[in-house]
C-alpha cells in the first residue's frame, strides 16, 4: 500500500467513525435530550393537611422558611397570626426549579431563569406565566398548619 492510498483510507475511516458518533449522540435515547428538569406536581387543592410547625421552636424570625411536601412556608412578619406567614408550591411553574424567598425584596425568586413571584404566588416577572399555588395557613395554640 502506498502512502497516498493509506492516508485516503485513514481519512475515510475517520469520517465514518465521527459520523457514527454524531448520529448516536443525536438519537432519541440520548440522556440529555431534555435538559429541563421534570416538574414535580405540588399538592392539589383539597388534599387536606400537608404539614405542621411548632411556632415555639420553628420559624422564629422573619424570613425563616421550611420546605416540606413540595411546599415552602415563610415567616413574613413578627406575630403568630396566619397573616404573618405564607405557603406556596416550592417548584417554579416555568421549568420546575426550586424557588427561594428573598427577605430583602419580599418575593419568591427562581434561580434558573429569574422568574419572580409575590408573597401570594402571583407572577411579578417572567418567564413564568402561571402563578405558584398558594396554600392555607392556620394557627391554633402556636401550632401552624399548612393545608391544601
C-alpha positions in Angstrom: 0.0 0.0 0.0 1.4 3.4 -0.9 1.4 6.4 1.3 -1.3 8.3 -0.5 -3.7 5.3 -0.5 -3.0 4.8 3.2 -3.9 8.4 4.0 -7.0 8.3 1.9 -8.3 5.1 3.6 -7.4 6.6 7.0 -9.4 9.7 6.3 -12.4 7.8 5.1 -12.3 5.6 8.3 -12.1 8.7 10.5 -15.1 10.3 8.7 -17.1 7.1 9.2 -16.3 6.9 12.9 -17.1 10.6 13.5 -20.4 10.4 11.6 -21.4 7.3 13.7 -20.7 9.2 16.9 -22.6 12.2 15.8 -25.6 10.2 14.8 -25.6 8.3 18.2 -25.4 11.5 20.2 -28.4 12.9 18.4 -30.6 9.8 18.8 -33.9 10.0 20.8 -32.3 7.8 23.5 -29.8 10.4 24.5 -29.7 11.1 28.2 -29.5 14.9 27.6 -32.4 15.1 25.1 -34.4 17.3 27.6 -32.1 19.3 29.8 -35.1 20.9 31.6 -35.8 19.3 35.0 -39.0 17.3 35.4 -41.7 19.5 37.1 -42.9 17.8 40.3 -46.6 18.1 41.0 -47.4 20.3 44.0 -50.1 19.1 46.4 -53.6 19.5 44.9 -56.3 21.8 46.4 -58.5 19.9 48.8 -55.8 17.3 49.7 -56.0 18.3 53.4 -53.3 19.0 55.9 -49.8 18.9 54.4 -47.7 19.6 57.5 -47.4 21.5 60.8 -44.8 23.6 62.5 -44.4 24.3 66.2 -44.0 28.1 66.4 -42.4 27.8 69.8 -39.3 26.2 68.2 -39.6 26.8 64.4 -39.8 29.8 62.1 -38.9 32.2 65.0 -37.5 35.0 62.8 -38.8 37.0 59.9 -37.5 35.3 56.7 -37.2 31.8 58.3 -38.6 29.1 56.0 -39.4 25.4 55.9 -39.8 23.2 52.9 -41.9 20.0 53.1 -44.1 18.1 50.7 -43.1 20.4 47.7 -44.3 23.5 49.7 -42.3 26.4 51.1 -43.6 28.1 54.2 -42.1 31.5 55.1 -42.5 33.8 58.1 -43.2 37.2 56.6 -43.5 39.2 59.9 -43.5 39.0 63.7 -46.5 37.7 65.4 -48.3 34.4 65.4 -51.2 35.1 63.1 -51.8 33.4 59.7 -51.1 36.8 58.0 -47.5 36.6 59.3 -46.9 33.5 57.1 -47.2 32.4 53.5 -47.1 29.0 51.9 -46.7 28.3 48.2 -45.5 25.5 46.0 -41.7 25.3 46.0 -41.3 24.5 42.3 -41.3 27.2 39.7 -44.2 27.0 37.2 -41.8 27.7 34.3 -39.4 24.7 34.4 -39.7 23.2 37.8 -36.6 24.6 39.6 -36.8 25.1 43.3 -37.6 28.7 44.2 -36.4 30.6 47.2 -37.6 33.6 49.2 -35.8 36.9 49.2 -36.3 38.6 52.5 -34.9 41.9 51.3 -37.2 42.0 48.2 -40.2 40.3 49.8 -40.7 38.0 46.8 -40.0 34.4 45.7 -37.3 34.1 43.0 -36.5 31.2 40.7 -32.7 30.9 40.4 -32.9 29.1 37.0 -34.4 31.9 34.8 -35.2 34.7 37.2 -39.0 34.4 37.5 -40.3 36.4 40.4 -43.5 35.7 42.4 -45.3 37.8 45.0 -45.9 36.5 48.6 -49.2 35.1 47.4 -47.6 33.3 44.4 -48.7 35.7 41.6 -46.2 36.2 38.8 -44.3 39.5 39.2 -41.8 38.9 36.4 -41.4 36.1 33.9 -40.6 34.0 32.0 -43.1 32.1 34.2 -46.6 32.8 33.2 -48.6 30.7 35.7 -48.7 31.6 39.4 -47.5 29.4 42.2 -50.2 27.5 44.1 -50.8 29.1 47.4 -51.8 27.1 50.5 -53.9 27.9 53.5 -52.0 28.7 56.8 -53.9 28.3 60.1 -52.6 28.7 63.6 -54.0 27.1 66.8 -52.1 27.3 70.1 -48.8 28.1 68.4 -49.1 25.1 66.0 -49.1 26.3 62.4 -50.8 24.0 59.9 -50.5 24.2 56.1 -53.3 22.7 54.2 -54.4 22.5 50.5 
